[in-house]
Amino acid sequence: MCIIECDDVNVNDDGTVSIWCYCGWGETHPTADAADAAGRAHIEAFDESERLYDENPAAWAERYA
């Protein structure tokens, strides 16, 4: 499961913004908006992967394995 909460976002000393997910994913971006967009994209990609697995495990294996 992928979850990003407010305390999973950190403003660094250089002004960049780091964001992490409970799954281990993490990235650093130049702005909070960019970090937020990356986090949302990460969650959407995970959700898409779960939907595909539920609908067609063989297709999921072809794409992600």
C-alpha positions as CSV (number, residue, x, y, z in Angstrom):
1,M,0.0,0.0,0.0
2,C,1.2,3.5,-0.8
3,I,0.5,6.3,1.6
4,I,2.0,9.8,1.8
5,E,1.1,12.0,4.8
6,C,2.0,15.6,5.7
7,D,4.8,14.4,7.9
8,D,6.3,12.5,4.9
9,V,7.3,15.9,3.3
10,N,10.3,17.8,4.3
11,V,11.6,21.3,3.3
12,N,15.4,21.0,3.1
13,D,17.9,23.6,4.0
14,D,18.5,24.4,0.4
15,G,14.8,25.1,-0.2
16,T,14.1,21.8,-2.1
17,V,11.3,19.6,-0.9
18,S,11.7,15.9,-0.2
19,I,8.7,13.5,-0.2
20,W,8.4,9.9,0.9
21,C,6.0,7.1,0.7
22,Y,5.6,4.2,3.1
23,C,6.5,1.8,0.3
24,G,10.0,3.2,0.2
25,W,9.7,5.5,-2.7
26,G,11.1,9.0,-2.3
27,E,12.1,12.0,-4.3
28,T,13.4,15.5,-3.9
29,H,12.0,18.4,-6.0
30,P,12.7,22.1,-6.3
31,T,9.2,23.2,-5.0
32,A,6.4,22.0,-2.8
33,D,4.1,21.9,-5.8
34,A,6.5,19.7,-7.8
35,A,6.9,17.3,-4.8
36,D,3.1,17.2,-4.4
37,A,2.6,16.4,-8.1
38,A,5.2,13.7,-7.9
39,G,3.5,12.2,-4.8
40,R,0.1,12.2,-6.5
41,A,1.6,10.6,-9.6
42,H,3.2,7.9,-7.5
43,I,0.0,7.1,-5.7
44,E,-2.0,7.1,-9.0
45,A,0.6,4.7,-10.6
46,F,0.4,2.4,-7.6
47,D,-3.4,2.4,-7.8
48,E,-3.3,1.7,-11.5
49,S,-1.0,-1.3,-10.9
50,E,-3.4,-2.7,-8.2
51,R,-6.4,-2.4,-10.6
52,L,-4.5,-4.2,-13.3
53,Y,-3.5,-6.9,-11.0
54,D,-7.1,-7.4,-9.8
55,E,-8.4,-7.4,-13.3
56,N,-5.7,-9.4,-15.1
57,P,-2.7,-10.9,-13.2
58,A,-1.1,-12.1,-16.3
59,A,-1.1,-8.6,-17.9
60,W,0.2,-7.2,-14.6
61,A,3.1,-9.7,-14.7
62,E,3.9,-8.8,-18.3
63,R,4.1,-5.1,-17.4
64,Y,5.7,-5.1,-13.9
65,A,7.6,-8.3,-13.5
